[in-house]
Amino acid sequence: MLGLAIAGPVPSGGAAQDLTAIARVDPAASAIRDGWRGTTQITLALSQGVPFRVFTLADPPRLVVDFREADWSGVTADALLAETDGVVAARFGAFQPGWSRLVADLAGPLLPDDIAMPVDPVTGRAELSITLRPARTEDFAAAAGAPANALWPRGPALPDAAPAGDDRFVVVIDPGHGGIDPGAERDGVTEKDLMLTIARSLRDTLVRSGLADVVLTRDEDIFVSLERRVALAHRAGADVFVSLHADILSQGGAQGATVYTLSDAASDSATEQLAARHNRADIIAGADLTGSDDQVAGILLDLARQETEPRSLALANSLVAGMKAAGGPMNSRPLRRAGFSVLKSADIPSILVEVGFLSSERDLNNLRDPVWRAVAVAAMADAILAWRDRDEARRALVRQ
C-alpha cells in the first residue's frame, strides 16, 4: 500500500511528502469543516497522492498547503468553506512551475496538528486530511514561516545581468498577478491571463522593431512576488520597467487607460485603494515575508529618486500621449500617482499601466477584442521607443 501520514504537531519547518505525478482535486469530496472544541478539519480528495508540504504564516494568520502538480479545476472557495468559520477565505492555483498552492486565511491562531495522506491501494485515490487546533498567539507566531526545503523551487530564474558597457535598450514588462493570484475577474475573464497576453504581444512588437531587448517577469501562469519582480528588472539591467494591469475599481466608475508613477501620497482615494490592493499580492498568495521587512524598507522604500522620478514621469506622459493618439480610450485623468510597491526601484524608470478596467463594460469589451489589443500594444511600443530617444537626448545634454 502506498500511504503516507504525519501525526502529532507539525515542526516549525513545516511538513513535506515525497510522491509524484499530477493529482486532480475532487470538489464533491473536498471540504473545510468546523469540528469539536474549536478545531477545523480540512479534507481534500485527490485522484492520487502527490508531494505536498504544510506550513503557517503570521500577520495575518494563514495556512499554506503546497502540492506538486495539483489540478483545482471545478473547486470553488464558496463550496469549500460552506461549513466553516475557522477559515474565512481560501485561494488556490498555480504558484511555481510544477507546483500549486492553497492559502487559507484563518479566523485566529490555529496550528496543524494531525496531517495524513492515506492512499487507496486499489484505486490509487488519496485524501489529504489536516486538523487545525486552537493555539496561543505566541505559539502560532513561533511556528510560522515557510520551511527550508531543497524540493521547493525558489521561483523563476533571474535573467543574466547586462554586460558592463552594453548599450542595449532593455525593457522589462511585468504582467500583473499570475498563478494563485488571478487579479480582477469578471465574466470568465481574469486579469492575469489578459495581461500575460498583452505582455507577450508588447514584447514581440518591441523585439521586432530591432530597437529593444525585452524580459518578462513571468511568461507563464505562475505567481511572482512583488519583490522578485523588481529584482528581475535589476538583474536584467532594465532601462525601463512597465507593469500591466486591468483592475476592477467600482469607486468613481473608473474606465479608460490610466498610467501611474510612484508617489508616497496617492493622487486620490480611488488610486490609493487600487495601490493598497496591488500591494497585498504577496499576502494573498501566501508569500513568506519573514525577515524581509528591513530589506524591503531599505532597498525599495528608501529611494534615491531625484533623477529617476522625472524620467518615470516623462515615460508616463509618453504612454498617455501615444495611447491617446491611437484612440485610447483614456481615463478622464489618465496620469496619476500612488505608492505601488512594484514601482519602488530607485534607479529604473518605472510605470504601471491600467490598460483598462474590467469593472467598465466598455473596457472589458475592448480588452477581449484582439484588434483593439493590437492597436493598444502598437501605441505602447511606439511610446516606449519615443521616450527612449528623448531620454537619451536629454541625458546627453546633461552630461555635456
C-alpha positions in Angstrom: 0.0 0.0 0.0 1.3 3.4 -0.9 0.3 5.6 2.0 2.0 8.4 3.9 0.9 10.1 7.1 2.1 12.6 9.6 0.8 12.6 13.2 1.3 15.0 16.0 2.3 18.7 16.0 4.0 20.0 12.8 7.5 21.2 13.4 8.2 24.9 12.7 10.0 23.9 9.5 6.7 22.6 8.1 5.9 19.1 6.6 6.5 17.7 3.2 5.9 14.4 1.5 7.6 12.6 -1.5 5.2 11.3 -4.1 5.0 12.2 -7.8 2.6 13.0 -10.7 -0.5 15.1 -11.2 -3.5 15.0 -8.9 -7.0 16.3 -9.5 -8.8 17.7 -6.5 -12.4 16.3 -6.3 -14.7 19.2 -5.5 -17.6 17.0 -4.3 -15.5 15.1 -1.7 -13.4 18.1 -0.5 -14.4 20.4 2.3 -13.3 22.5 5.2 -15.5 22.0 8.3 -15.5 23.1 11.9 -15.2 20.4 14.5 -15.2 19.9 18.3 -13.6 22.3 20.7 -12.7 24.9 18.1 -11.0 22.6 15.7 -11.2 22.9 12.0 -10.9 19.9 9.6 -9.5 20.3 6.1 -10.3 17.4 3.7 -9.0 17.4 0.1 -9.9 14.4 -2.0 -7.2 13.7 -4.7 -7.1 11.4 -7.7 -3.7 10.2 -6.5 -1.0 11.0 -4.0 1.4 13.8 -4.7 4.3 15.5 -2.8 3.0 18.3 -0.5 4.1 20.5 2.3 2.1 22.3 5.0 3.1 25.4 7.0 1.7 28.5 8.6 2.3 32.3 8.1 1.5 35.1 10.5 0.3 38.7 10.1 -2.4 37.8 9.1 -2.6 34.1 10.2 -2.7 31.8 7.2 -2.3 28.1 6.5 -0.4 27.2 3.3 -0.5 23.8 1.6 1.7 23.3 -1.5 1.1 20.5 -3.9 3.2 19.0 -6.7 1.1 19.2 -9.8 -2.4 19.6 -8.3 -5.3 20.5 -10.6 -8.0 22.6 -8.9 -10.5 22.7 -11.8 -14.1 22.8 -10.6 -13.2 23.7 -7.0 -14.7 26.9 -5.7 -13.9 28.7 -2.4 -17.6 29.2 -1.6 -18.3 25.4 -1.7 -15.1 24.6 0.1 -15.8 27.0 3.0 -19.6 26.4 3.3 -19.3 24.7 6.7 -16.6 26.6 8.5 -16.0 29.7 10.5 -12.4 28.8 11.4 -11.3 29.6 7.8 -12.6 32.9 6.5 -11.2 32.8 2.9 -9.3 30.4 0.6 -7.4 30.8 -2.6 -5.8 28.1 -4.7 -4.0 27.8 -8.0 -0.6 27.7 -9.7 2.3 29.1 -7.7 5.7 28.0 -9.1 6.4 25.8 -12.1 5.2 22.4 -11.3 3.6 23.4 -8.0 0.2 24.7 -6.9 -0.9 26.3 -3.6 -3.8 26.5 -1.2 -3.8 29.5 1.1 -6.4 29.5 3.9 -7.0 32.7 5.8 -7.6 31.7 9.4 -10.0 33.4 11.8 -7.4 33.1 14.6 -4.3 31.2 15.6 -4.9 27.6 14.5 -2.0 25.2 14.2 -1.9 22.0 12.1 -1.9 19.0 14.4 -2.8 15.8 12.6 -1.8 15.6 9.0 -2.2 12.5 6.8 -2.5 11.5 3.2 -3.6 7.8 3.0 -3.8 6.4 -0.5 -6.3 3.7 -1.5 -4.3 0.6 -2.7 -6.9 -0.3 -5.3 -7.9 3.0 -6.9 -4.8 5.0 -6.1 -7.0 7.8 -4.8 -5.7 9.8 -1.8 -7.2 12.1 0.8 -5.2 14.8 2.5 -6.5 15.4 6.0 -5.4 18.3 8.2 -6.7 19.0 11.7 -6.3 22.6 12.9 -6.4 23.2 16.6 -6.6 26.5 18.6 -3.2 27.7 19.7 -1.8 30.6 21.8 -0.8 33.6 19.7 2.8 33.3 20.8 2.9 29.6 19.8 1.4 30.4 16.4 4.0 33.1 15.8 6.9 30.9 16.8 5.8 28.1 14.4 5.1 30.4 11.4 7.3 30.6 8.4 8.0 28.7 5.2 10.2 25.7 5.6 13.6 25.5 4.0 13.3 22.5 1.6 15.5 21.5 -1.3 12.5 20.1 -3.1 10.9 23.5 -3.3 11.9 25.8 -6.2 13.0 29.4 -5.5 10.9 30.8 -8.4 11.6 31.7 -12.0 15.3 32.0 -12.8 16.7 35.5 -12.8 17.9 36.7 -16.2 21.5 37.3 -16.7 22.7 40.8 -15.9 23.5 43.0 -18.9 27.3 43.1 -19.6 29.1 46.2 -18.4 29.1 48.8 -21.1 26.4 47.2 -23.1 24.3 49.8 -24.9 21.3 47.6 -25.4 17.9 49.2 -24.5 16.3 46.7 -22.1 12.6 46.8 -21.4 11.2 44.7 -18.5 7.4 44.0 -18.9 5.6 42.9 -15.8 2.2 41.1 -16.5 0.3 41.7 -13.3 -0.7 38.9 -10.9 -0.4 35.3 -12.0 -0.8 31.8 -10.7 -2.7 31.6 -7.4 -3.3 35.4 -7.7 -5.7 35.9 -10.6 -6.2 39.6 -10.0 -9.5 41.0 -11.2 -12.1 38.6 -12.5 -15.3 39.3 -14.5 -17.5 37.2 -16.8 -14.9 34.4 -17.1 -12.1 36.9 -17.8 -9.1 37.1 -15.5 -6.7 40.0 -15.3 -3.7 37.6 -15.0 -4.5 35.9 -18.4 -5.3 39.2 -20.2 -2.1 40.9 -19.0 0.1 37.9 -20.0 -1.4 38.0 -23.5 -0.8 41.8 -23.8 2.7 41.5 -22.3 3.7 38.8 -24.8 2.3 40.9 -27.7 4.1 44.0 -26.5 7.4 42.0 -26.1 7.1 40.7 -29.7 6.3 44.2 -31.1 9.3 45.7 -29.3 11.7 42.9 -30.4 10.5 43.1 -34.0 11.5 46.8 -34.0 15.1 45.7 -33.5 15.5 48.6 -31.0 14.9 46.8 -27.7 15.6 43.6 -25.8 12.6 42.5 -23.7 12.3 40.5 -20.5 9.0 39.4 -19.0 8.8 39.0 -15.2 6.6 35.9 -16.0 6.0 34.1 -19.2 3.5 31.6 -17.9 0.7 31.4 -15.3 2.8 31.4 -12.2 3.0 33.7 -9.1 5.9 36.1 -8.9 6.3 38.1 -5.7 6.4 41.9 -5.9 10.0 42.0 -4.6 11.1 39.4 -7.1 9.6 41.3 -10.0 11.8 44.3 -9.1 14.8 42.0 -8.6 14.2 40.5 -12.1 14.3 44.0 -13.5 17.6 44.9 -11.8 19.2 41.6 -12.8 18.2 42.1 -16.4 19.8 45.5 -16.4 16.5 47.1 -17.2 16.4 50.6 -18.7 12.6 50.8 -18.1 10.0 48.8 -16.2 6.4 48.6 -17.3 3.8 46.8 -15.1 0.5 45.9 -16.9 -2.9 45.6 -15.1 -6.6 45.8 -15.8 -8.3 46.0 -12.4 -11.8 46.3 -11.1 -12.4 49.6 -9.3 -16.1 50.5 -8.7 -15.3 53.7 -6.9 -15.8 56.7 -9.2 -16.8 54.5 -12.2 -13.2 54.1 -13.3 -12.7 53.4 -17.1 -10.1 54.1 -19.7 -6.4 53.6 -19.8 -4.5 55.1 -16.9 -0.8 55.4 -16.3 0.7 55.6 -12.7 4.0 56.7 -11.4 5.3 56.3 -7.9 4.4 58.7 -5.1 4.2 58.3 -1.3 0.8 60.1 -1.5 -1.9 58.9 -3.9 -3.5 61.3 -6.4 -6.9 60.4 -5.0 -8.8 58.0 -2.8 -9.6 55.6 -5.6 -5.9 55.4 -6.6 -4.9 54.8 -3.0 -7.4 52.0 -2.8 -6.0 50.5 -6.0 -2.4 50.7 -4.8 -3.4 49.1 -1.5 -4.9 46.1 -3.2 -2.0 45.7 -5.6 0.5 45.8 -2.7 -1.3 42.9 -0.9 -0.5 40.5 -3.7 2.3 38.7 -1.7 0.0 38.2 1.3 -2.9 37.0 -0.9 -0.6 34.3 -2.5 0.9 33.2 0.8 4.4 34.5 0.2 6.6 34.3 3.2 7.8 37.8 4.1 9.5 36.8 7.3 12.8 38.6 7.7 12.3 40.7 4.5 10.8 43.8 6.0 14.1 45.5 6.7 15.4 44.7 3.3 12.3 45.9 1.6 12.3 49.1 3.6 16.0 49.7 2.9 16.1 48.8 -0.7 12.6 49.5 -2.0 11.3 52.3 0.2 14.4 54.4 0.9 14.7 55.7 -2.6 17.2 57.9 -4.3 14.7 59.2 -6.9 16.0 62.6 -7.8 16.9 61.5 -11.3 14.6 58.6 -11.8 11.3 60.3 -10.8 11.3 62.9 -13.6 12.3 60.2 -16.1 9.4 58.0 -14.9 7.0 60.9 -15.3 8.3 61.6 -18.8 7.8 57.9 -19.7 4.2 58.0 -18.3 3.5 61.2 -20.3 4.8 59.5 -23.4 2.5 56.5 -22.9 -0.5 58.7 -22.2 0.1 60.7 -25.4 0.8 57.7 -27.5 -2.3 55.7 -26.4 -4.5 58.8 -26.7 -3.3 59.4 -30.2 -4.2 55.7 -31.1 -7.7 56.2 -29.9 -7.5 55.2 -26.3 -10.0 55.4 -24.8 -8.2 57.1 -21.9 -9.3 57.8 -18.4 -10.6 61.4 -17.7 -7.4 61.8 -15.5 -5.0 59.4 -17.3 -1.9 60.3 -15.3 -1.9 59.5 -11.6 0.5 58.7 -8.8 0.5 56.2 -5.9 2.7 54.1 -3.7 2.7 50.9 -5.8 5.4 48.5 -4.4 6.2 47.2 -7.8 7.4 50.7 -8.9 9.7 51.2 -6.0 13.0 50.8 -7.8 15.4 53.7 -7.1 17.3 53.5 -10.4 14.9 52.3 -13.1 12.2 54.5 -14.6 9.0 52.6 -13.8 5.3 52.9 -14.6 2.2 50.9 -14.0 -0.4 50.9 -16.8 -4.0 50.0 -16.2 -4.7 49.2 -19.8 -8.4 49.4 -18.9 -10.7 48.4 -16.0 -12.7 45.2 -16.0 -15.3 47.0 -14.0 -16.1 49.0 -17.1 -18.3 47.2 -19.7 -16.6 49.2 -22.5 -13.1 48.4 -21.3 -13.9 44.8 -20.8 -15.2 44.5 -24.4 -12.1 46.3 -25.7 -9.7 44.1 -23.7 -11.4 41.0 -25.2 -11.0 42.3 -28.7 -7.8 41.2 -30.4 -7.9 44.0 -32.9 -8.2 46.6 -30.1 -5.4 45.0 -28.2 -3.1 45.1 -31.2 -3.7 48.8 -31.7 -3.1 49.5 -28.0 0.1 47.4 -27.9 1.5 49.2 -31.0 0.8 52.5 -29.4 2.6 51.5 -26.1 5.6 50.1 -28.0 5.9 53.3 -30.1 5.6 55.5 -26.9 8.3 53.5 -25.1 10.7 53.8 -28.0 9.9 57.5 -28.5 10.7 58.0 -24.8 13.9 56.2 -25.2 15.1 58.6 -27.9 14.0 61.7 -26.0 15.5 60.4 -22.7 18.9 59.6 -24.4 19.0 63.1 -26.0 18.3 64.8 -22.6 20.9 62.7 -20.8 23.5 63.6 -23.4 22.8 67.3 -22.8 23.1 66.8 -19.1 26.4 65.0 -19.5 27.7 68.0 -21.6 
